[in-house]
């Protein structure tokens, strides 16, 4: 079966006030038509709500067409190239 990733919310640095789901647009652009994606956390793309502080990057997603839910969470060191692996199988 051919799957594709449907990002629900994606958040980077929510504990520092970034707001839930604020990274969803960027993750959808990078991963939304694929069945797997290695998303590189980049503060230049996502913004940096607390300079120099470690943050968490999280993505909740559905694998379409059967709507299987998934979630990843990556602890980052201020977004210095951490990678989130999103996989639909």
Secondary structure, DSSP 8 states (H G I E B T S, - for coil): ---EEEEEEEEESGGGT--TTTTHHHHHHHHTTSSEEEEEEEHHHH--SSTTS-EEEEEEEEEETTTEEEEEEEEESTTEEEEEEEE--
